[in-house]
Amino acid sequence: MNRKKLLQAAQRIATAEGYQFYSTDERHLSQIVESYPAMWLAPPTFSTMEGRKHGKITYSVTLHALDAGAKLPPQEREGVWERLELDIVNLFSTLSEEDFVVAVEDLKIRHTSHTLTSHGEVAATATADVITFF
């Protein structure tokens, strides 16, 4: 019910911050991402619903933030991970201010030590529960 609003809001926020935005099945990530920095939102998963004609819907979301890094030395990769982490937090903070969002809960961010595409990027992956109302 609010899935489309969630996707549109995430895209608007990510592109405003200078990221290429993608959202489709994760198995296509390697073929679709062409430029960096990029954010990839896996299709949100409908977790729970409270209410019937009005109430709350919780979506579980996974977001990957990626930037070029194939030739970066380790200390520079750390700096990129730090920036990606900050940008993810900012995206979810801004998302929590959307009219249809009640809260963003259980945000977790992990740095990905392996690449998600064949480009050798630096990546951070976030998971969170986004509670919306209808």
C-alpha positions as CSV (number, residue, x, y, z in Angstrom):
1,M,0.0,0.0,0.0
2,N,2.8,2.4,0.8
3,R,5.5,0.5,-1.1
4,K,5.5,2.8,-4.1
5,K,5.7,5.9,-1.8
6,L,8.6,4.4,0.0
7,L,10.5,3.7,-3.2
8,Q,9.8,7.2,-4.6
9,A,10.9,8.9,-1.4
10,A,14.1,6.9,-1.2
11,Q,14.9,7.7,-4.9
12,R,14.2,11.4,-4.4
13,I,16.5,11.6,-1.3
14,A,19.3,9.6,-2.9
15,T,19.3,11.5,-6.2
16,A,19.3,14.8,-4.3
17,E,22.5,13.7,-2.6
18,G,24.1,12.9,-6.0
19,Y,23.6,9.1,-6.1
20,Q,22.4,7.1,-9.0
21,F,19.4,5.2,-7.6
22,Y,18.3,1.7,-8.5
23,S,15.6,-0.6,-7.2
24,T,15.0,-4.1,-8.5
25,D,15.9,-7.6,-7.6
26,E,19.4,-7.8,-6.0
27,R,20.4,-10.6,-8.4
28,H,20.5,-7.9,-11.2
29,L,22.8,-5.5,-9.2
30,S,26.0,-6.4,-11.1
31,Q,24.4,-5.9,-14.5
32,I,22.6,-2.7,-13.8
33,V,24.9,-0.5,-11.8
34,E,27.0,1.5,-14.3
35,S,28.2,4.6,-12.5
36,Y,29.1,5.6,-8.9
37,P,28.2,6.7,-6.4
38,A,25.0,4.6,-6.4
39,M,22.3,3.4,-4.0
40,W,20.4,0.2,-4.5
41,L,17.2,-0.4,-2.6
42,A,16.0,-4.0,-2.7
43,P,12.3,-4.3,-3.1
44,P,10.8,-3.5,0.4
45,T,9.3,-6.5,2.1
46,F,5.9,-6.2,3.7
47,S,6.5,-7.4,7.3
48,T,3.5,-6.6,9.4
49,M,0.3,-4.6,9.3
50,E,-1.9,-3.3,12.2
51,G,-5.4,-2.1,11.5
52,R,-7.8,-2.7,8.7
53,K,-9.0,0.5,7.0
54,H,-6.3,2.6,8.6
55,G,-3.3,1.7,10.7
56,K,0.4,0.9,10.3
57,I,2.4,-1.2,7.8
58,T,6.0,-2.1,8.5
59,Y,8.4,-2.7,5.6
60,S,11.8,-4.4,6.0
61,V,14.3,-2.7,3.7
62,T,17.8,-3.4,2.5
63,L,19.8,-0.6,1.0
64,H,23.3,-0.9,-0.6
65,A,25.4,2.3,-0.9
66,L,28.3,1.9,-3.4
67,D,31.2,3.9,-4.6
68,A,34.1,3.3,-6.9
69,G,37.1,1.8,-5.1
70,A,38.9,-0.8,-7.1
71,K,42.2,1.0,-7.0
72,L,41.9,2.7,-3.6
73,P,44.4,2.0,-0.9
74,P,43.0,0.7,2.4
75,Q,43.1,4.0,4.3
76,E,41.1,5.7,1.5
77,R,38.6,2.8,1.5
78,E,38.0,3.5,5.2
79,G,37.2,7.1,4.3
80,V,34.7,6.1,1.6
81,W,33.0,3.6,4.0
82,E,32.7,6.4,6.6
83,R,31.0,8.7,4.0
84,L,28.7,5.9,2.8
85,E,27.7,5.2,6.3
86,L,26.9,8.9,7.0
87,D,24.9,9.2,3.7
88,I,22.9,6.1,4.6
89,V,22.1,7.5,8.1
90,N,21.1,10.8,6.4
91,L,18.9,9.0,3.9
92,F,17.0,7.2,6.6
93,S,16.8,10.3,8.8
94,T,15.3,12.3,5.9
95,L,13.0,9.4,5.1
96,S,11.7,9.4,8.7
97,E,10.5,13.0,8.1
98,E,8.2,11.9,5.2
99,D,4.4,12.5,5.9
100,F,3.6,8.8,5.5
101,V,6.4,7.5,7.7
102,V,5.9,6.9,11.4
103,A,9.4,5.8,12.2
104,V,12.6,4.1,11.0
105,E,13.6,1.4,13.5
106,D,16.4,-1.1,13.9
107,L,18.8,0.5,11.4
108,K,21.9,-1.6,11.0
109,I,24.9,-0.8,8.7
110,R,27.6,-3.2,7.8
111,H,30.6,-2.6,5.6
112,T,30.8,-5.1,2.8
113,S,34.3,-6.6,2.5
114,H,33.5,-8.3,-0.8
115,T,32.3,-6.5,-3.9
116,L,28.6,-6.7,-5.0
117,T,29.4,-6.1,-8.7
118,S,32.4,-6.9,-10.9
119,H,33.6,-3.3,-10.7
120,G,35.5,-3.6,-7.4
121,E,33.5,-1.0,-5.5
122,V,33.4,0.0,-1.9
123,A,30.0,-0.9,-0.4
124,A,28.0,-0.5,2.8
125,T,24.7,-2.4,3.4
126,A,21.9,-1.1,5.6
127,T,18.8,-2.9,6.9
128,A,16.0,-1.2,8.7
129,D,12.3,-1.5,9.5
130,V,10.3,1.5,8.0
131,I,6.9,1.9,9.7
132,T,4.3,3.7,7.6
133,F,0.7,4.6,8.2
134,F,-2.3,4.3,5.9
